Amino acid sequence: MQVTEVTDSFNLDNVVPFFQPIMDLNNNAVWSYECLARLLTIDQNTFLPTEFLFLVERRQSVAQLTQTVFSRSASYFRDINMAWNINLSLSDMTDTDTLKFLQSQLADYPNPKRISIEITAQNALVDSVSFSQFCEICNALGVNIVIDNFEQQSCDLQTILTLPISAIKVSAALFDKVKSDAAIAVFVKGLISAAATNNIVVIAERIEQKTTLEIVKELGIKYAQGFYFSQPKANTN
């Protein structure tokens, strides 16, 4: 659904971060929050990026969208001792203005290690040179890199595990098949073992059912995220 009612009045000032918890399953506590862009209209309707991104692209404001969400998320968590994640696109990784913006935002930010930048597995692999350069910048800034949207069919696990990353998010779709597909079970267990060897945290994402969560726990995965725990909200309370 396109946001036709705000086409003429769309403004990035109306885009705010919503927060979805990433849970520490051992302690049943929030480990981190993912910051997700949402559009709030004047009448307080909420829209996903898929519903308003066409407006952003039309105005060539993708970089400004990223900067807006990052700035507001950084401000929200500045004085809160909590880790938080934010998504960046392939274009963000190579945009000079965005990189300068991140450097200026983090120049005096308390404990940047609380911040993780999520890059999809596809974007990390499609342009390895740009990704490596981006990782060097993030390392200098003290922030972490998380690989998002890892799926067996489309991702090279061995290459992913050699990247300078702190965590990898694995789709619940894989975990749901562990009990019924022996090959996937072997793959998932191998992934978990290899990640541990490389000091990479595995996060189960898109958890919506208790049965999936039980499988994740049986596999020894410590962190999980999804609607089963909470939908994204305008604040962390």
LINVEN-V712453 format. One record per backbone hydrogen bond with DSSP energy under -0.5 kcal/mol. CO is the residue of the C=O (numbers start at 1). NH is the residue of the N-H. If there is no record, write none. Layout:
BEGIN
co->[CO;CO]
nh->[NH;NH]
END
This chain:
BEGIN
co->[2;3;4;6;11;12;14;14;16;18;19;20;21;21;22;22;23;23;24;24;29;31;32;33;34;34;35;36;37;38;38;39;39;41;45;47;48;48;49;49;51;52;52;53;54;55;56;57;61;62;63;64;65;66;67;68;69;70;71;72;73;74;77;80;83;84;85;86;89;90;91;91;92;94;95;96;97;98;99;100;101;102;103;104;106;109;111;112;114;115;116;116;117;118;119;120;121;122;123;125;127;128;129;130;131;132;133;134;135;136;137;138;138;144;145;145;146;146;147;148;150;151;151;155;156;157;158;159;160;163;166;167;168;168;169;170;171;171;172;174;175;177;177;180;181;182;183;184;185;186;187;188;189;190;191;192;193;194;195;196;201;201;202;203;203;204;205;206;207;209;210;211;212;213;214;215;216;217;222;222;223;224;225;226;226;233]
nh->[4;6;7;10;14;15;16;40;38;36;233;34;23;226;31;32;25;224;28;29;24;83;22;85;20;36;87;18;49;16;40;41;47;44;41;39;51;52;52;53;3;55;56;57;58;59;61;60;65;66;67;68;69;70;71;72;73;74;75;76;77;78;80;82;33;116;35;118;93;94;94;95;95;96;99;100;101;102;103;104;105;106;107;107;109;112;114;115;84;144;86;118;146;88;148;124;125;126;127;128;131;132;133;134;135;136;137;138;139;140;141;142;143;117;166;167;119;148;169;121;171;154;155;157;160;161;162;162;163;165;201;147;170;203;150;205;174;175;176;177;178;180;181;182;185;186;187;188;189;190;191;192;193;194;195;196;197;198;200;199;168;203;223;170;205;225;172;208;228;213;214;215;216;217;218;219;221;220;25;26;204;23;207;229;230;19]
END
